[in-house]
Amino acid sequence: MATKQPEDASGDTSCESRGLMERIRKFNPKDIFTWQVAKTLAMGQGLAGLICGTAITSQYLATSFHVNTPMLQSFLNYALLCVTYTPMLLCRTGDGNILQILKRRWWKYLLLGLVDVEANYAVVKAYQYTTLTSIQLLDCFVVPVLMVLSWWFLKTRYRPVHYIAICICLLGVGAMVGADLLAGRDQGSTSNILLGDCLVLLSASLYAVSNVCQEYTVKNLSRVEFLGMVGLFGTIISTVQMVILERHEVATIQWSWQIGLLFSAYALCMYALYSCMPIVVKLSSATAVNLSLLTADLFSLFCGIFLFQYNFSGLYLVSLVVVLIGFIAFNAVPTPADRADPAASSSSSSSSASICEEGYDNPAAAHVDITEQEVAVSITAEEERQGGGGGREEEEEERTKAKKRRAPGPSQSLRRGSDDEHVGRSTKM
């Protein structure tokens, strides 16, 4: 037994190596650049464009009109979600009705709304204490946290190519930060860098929790339920927090049509982002969506070159290309969920090992052979059950026929003895 295990391991390794070489030999770029990947990429970059719109409007409000009210801006977004999607839940019947949802899961959506509101507030608040470079770097912390939560709660199993793709995306973000430093764009406050960095890490962690809950709700329940309940509880929480923290700032706003237009543009961009993001999450995953959102800062920089006279650097283009390559590599290979039964997985692994040992190169032929073996075993078991239930009359008749035969040879006697023993076992069962 001790010598058989290394042989099985070596057999599995050789089978995997042959499978890898076969995939490399049959590699086709069309298998990676599929319509599904292209659609996911386009929708992800659309979401990044919406985030760019929120960043530009917020910067105009802060720099040109000295308006710094993140909770008021969040309130407008949640109010639009509540007005649009919560009435849809009122019109539903059965378990999808809002009364049934509140009766069963109200506290879960309350926590989800609180997490989402505080994630938005923490990242906006961090700009008052730390630099833009720190925020761009630490905001990527959402990706590893999201992967851990997806592995733990959603049972998502990542492959080595996914880790490589994520490292490529993070290298692209590093190139973007380097371009900012070379262009002299290390903006932001330095009043309390430690507090600002902690707020960014807290915001990234809260965003990861919110995105995992969003992926679970969208793929198992419905998109309308997620948006309706987040809009309802987000409106309540943001209203309370705005009254407590920002009532003075809101009261001192000098309203004009420009400020109203900027508030409206921000609210519409956030509303479109929240409405479309569950569609992309359901199409791919929360991790893939967050990787696509890494290009949002780049889009803001490109717009800032024309709107705010930012200095341009060639590393911005390099960063964009690197992030897109990592995103495509991540979405080219699916991330299956580990929901298989342990016994089934062990039997599947043993079957694959036996196939590898017998030298099957064609998976279809191996599958047909396994099916034939299973059918043969089931037929044999059925015959044994039928033979065992024949009764004593058939047994006496068989013995009478055996006595009338001539004396058997050694091999026939041995075979007849084994048959009698088998019949005896069958009748006892």
N, C-alpha and C positions, 0 to 999 in steps of 0.2 A: 504493500500500500504506500510506503514511503517513497518508493521509486516511481510510482505511477503518476503522482501529482506533478513533478517537473516535466514529465513527458506530455501531460495534458496542457500544461502552461506553454511549453514550447510549440505544441500543435496549434494552440489558439493564436500565439504570436505569429507563427508562419502563415496561418490563415488570414489574419488581419493584414500582414504585410502584403500578401498576394492581393487582397481586396484593395489596399491602398494603391498598389502599383497598377491594378486594373482601372481604378478610378482616374489616376493620373493619365494613363494611356488613352482613356476614352473622354478626357476633359474637353468640354465644348463651352466657349464663352457664352453661348446663348442660354446655357443652363443657369448662369449667374445673373446676366442682365435680362431678366424676364420682365413681362408686363407687370407682374405683381410688385417686383422691386421698384420698377420705375414709378408706379402709382404711389407706393409708399413714400418714395423719395420726394416726389412732387408735392404730396400732401404735407409731409413733414416740413419742407421748406416754406410752404404756405403758412404753416403755424409759426415758423420762425419770422416770417414777414409780419405777422400780426403782433408778435412780441416786439419787433422793431418799431411798429407803430405806437405801441404803448410807451416805449422808452423815449421816442422823440417827443410825443405830446407831454409827457411828464417833465422832460428837460425844458421844454418851452415854458411850461407853467412855473417851474422853479427859477429859471434864469431870467426870463423876460417879464414875468408878472409877480414874482416872489410869492407864489402860492405853493405851499407844502402841506397837502392834506391827503395822505395816502388812504386813510380810512374812508373819507368821503368818496374818493375814486373807487375804492372797493365796494362801497355801499351801492353805487350806481350800477355796477356790474351784477351784483347779487340780486338787486331789485329787478333788473331786466330778466334774469333767469327765473326768478320767482313769478313774475307776471306772465312769462311765456309758458313754462313747463309745469308749474304747480297746478294750474287749472286743468291740464291734460290728465293729471292723476285724479282730479275730482270727477272727471267724466268716465273714468274706468269703473268696471264692475269686478267683483270677486276679490282675489288676493292682491290685484294690482291697484285697488282703490286706495286713496290716501289715508282713509281711516284705518284700514287693515294694516297698511305700512307703519303708521304711527303706533298702532297698538302692539305690533310685534318688534319693530326695529327703531323706535324713535330715539333711543339713547345712543345707538350706533351712529345715526346720521347727525345727532347733536355733536358727538365727538369729532366726526368727520368734518362738519362745518367749522368747528373751533380750530381744528388743525389747519384747514385750508386758509381761513382768515388770518391766523397768526403767521403762517408761512409767508403770505404776501406782505404783511406788516413788518416782519423782521428784516426781510431783505431790503425794503425801502428805508427802514430806519438805520440799516448798516451804513448807508452812504453818508450819514452825518458823522461817522466816527472813524472810518477807515478809507483806504484808497481804492480806486477803481481796479487796480491790478490785483489787489488781494481779493476783491469780490469776484473777479473773473476766474481766478485760480481756485478759490475755495468753493465756489458755486458748483464746480465739477464733482464735489463730494456727493452730490445726489446720485450719481451713477453707481458707485460701489455700494452705497446704502440700499439703493433700489434693487440691485442684483441680489444682495443678501436677503432682503425681504421677499423677493420673488422666489428665491430658492426655498425659503423657509415656509412661507404661507401658500404660495401658488404652485409649489412643487415643480418649478421650472428648472430644467437641467441644461446648463450651458456647456458647450463644447470648446475645445481649445481655440478654434477659429474665432469664437466670440470674444474671448479674452484678448486675443491678438488685435481684433478689430477695435475694441475699446481702448487699448493702449495706443493705437494709431490715432484715434480721435483725440485722446488727451495730448498727444504730441502736437496735433494741430492747434489745440488751445494754447499750448506752450509757445508755439510759433506766433500766435496772435498777441500774447502778452509781451513777447520779445519785440514785436513790431511796435506795440504801444510805447515801450521804453525807449526804443530808438527814435520814435517820432516825438518824444517828449510829452506824451499824453498820460502821465501818471496823475490823473486828477483825483479829486476827492479830499476829504478832511483827514487830518492826522491827530485829532484831539484825543482819541482813545482807541488806538489801533487794536488792542487786545479785545475790548468790548465789541468793536465792529466785526472782528474776525469771528468771535463766538456767535454773534447774531447771524452771520452768513452760514456758519456750520449748522446752527439751529434751524435756519430756514431751509437748508438743503435736506436735512433729516425729515422735517415736517412735509416738505414737498414729496419726498420718497414715500412716506406713509400715505399721503393723499393719493398719489398715483397708483400705488398698489391696490388700495381700496377701490379706486376708480376702475382699474382693470378687472378686478374680481366682480364688481357690480355690473359692469357693462357686458361682460362675457357670460355671466350666470343669471342676471336679472334683466335689466333693461337700461338703455341710455336715458330715457325720459325719467325714470325713477331716480337715477343718480342726479341728473341736473335739477329736477324739481325739488328734491329734498335738500341738496346743497344750496340751491337758491333760497329756499325757505329759511333754513337755519342760518345760512350765511347772512341773510338780510337782518335777522334778529340780532345776531352777535355783532355784526359791524355797526348797527345802529347804536347799541349799548356802548360799544367801545368808542365810537365817534363822539357821543354825547359826553363821555367821561374824559377823553383825552384831547379832543380837537374842537370843542365847542367855541373856544376863543379864536382859533385860526379860521374857522368857518365864518364866524361873525364879522371878521375884519376883511373879508375878501371884497375887493372893489370890482363888482361884476360889470362885465362888458360883453359885447358880442364875440370878441376874440377869446375871452376866457370861457364863455359858454360853448363856443365851437371846439375848443381844445378838450374840455370836459366831455363833450359829446363824442368826439373822435376816440378818446381813450376808452370810454364806456363801450362803444361799438366794437372796438378792436378786442377788448377783453371778452365781451359777449360772444363774438365770433370764435375766439380762441377756445372758450369753454364749451361752446356748442359743437365745434368740429373736432376737438381733441379726442373725445370718446370714440368717434368713428375711426380715427387713425389707430387708437389703442386697440380697438377690436380687430382691426385689420392686421396689426403686427403685435406690438407689446409696449408696455410702458417704458421699458428700457430703451427700445428702439426710438420711441418718440423723443425721449430726453437726449439721445445722441443727435437727433436731427435738430434739436433746439440749440445745440452748441453753436450753430452758425448764426444765431440771432444777433449776438454781439457784433459779428462781422458785418451783417447787414446794417446795423446801426452805425458802424464806423464808416461804411461806404456812403450812407446818407449824410453823416456828419461832415464828410469831406466837402459836400456842396452846401450844406445848410449852416454848419458851424465852423467852416474853414479848418478842418483837421488836416494835419500833415499826412500825406500818403506814403506808404511803404510797400515794397514788393512782397514782403513777408505776409501781408494780408491775403494776397492771392494764393500764396503757398499754403497758408493755414486753411483757407477755404477748400482747396483741392484735397488736402490731407484728411480733413474732417469728412468730406464726402466719400472718399475712398474707404475710410473706416466704417462709415454708415452703410455703404453698399456691401462690404464684406460681412458685416454683422447680419444683414437681412438676407444674404444669399443662402445661408444655412438655417433651417428652422430650429426652434428651441422647443423640443418636445417636453411634455409634462410627465413626470414620473408618477403615474397612477396605476401602474401594472401590479398585479398580485405577486407577492414574492414567490409563491410556488410556480406560477405561470412563467415568471422570468427565469427561475432556475431550470424549469423544464425546457424553456426556449433556448437557454444557453447550452444545456446538455445536448439538445438536438443539433444546434449549430456546430458544437464540437464534434459530434459524430459525423455530421456531414463533411466537415473539414478533414477528419481522419479517413473517410472513405474516398475522398478525392473528387468530390463533386465540384465542378467549375461553373455549372449552369444553375442558378438559383431556382429557375422554374422546374427543371428536372428534379432537383432535390425536393422541392415542395410536393411534386406529384408522387415521388417515391414515399415520402412520409405519409401522405394521405392514403396511399395503397396499404402501407403497413398498418395504419390505424384501422382501416376497414377490415383487413384480414384478422386483426386481433379481436375486433368487435364481433365478427362472424364466428370465430372460434369460441369466444366466450358464450355466445348465444347457443351454439351447438352443445357446449358442455352443460348449460343450464337445461336445455331440452332433454339431453340424454340422461341427466341426473333425475329428472322428474318422470321417467317412463314407468316406474312402478315395479313390483316384484314379478309380475307376469312376464314381462320382457326378459328379466334376469333368468327366470326358470327356463324359458324357451331357449335362451342362449346357452345355458348349461346343458340342456337336453341335446341340442345340435352338436355341442362340443364332445359329448360322450359317444355319439354315433360316428365320429370321425376316426380315422386310423391314428395309430400312435404317432405323435409328432417327433420331429428331430430336435436337436439341442436348441437351435436358434428359434424354431417355432414355439417350443416350450417356454423359452425365456420371454418371447414376445407376448404369448398368451397370458403368462403370469403377470406381466406389467399391465395388460389390458384389464384383467380381473381386479387387480389392485385399484386401477383408476375407476372402474365401475363401482367398486365398494366405497371409495371415497365420495363418489358423486351421490350415491343413495343416502349416505349418512348426512350429507349437506341438505 
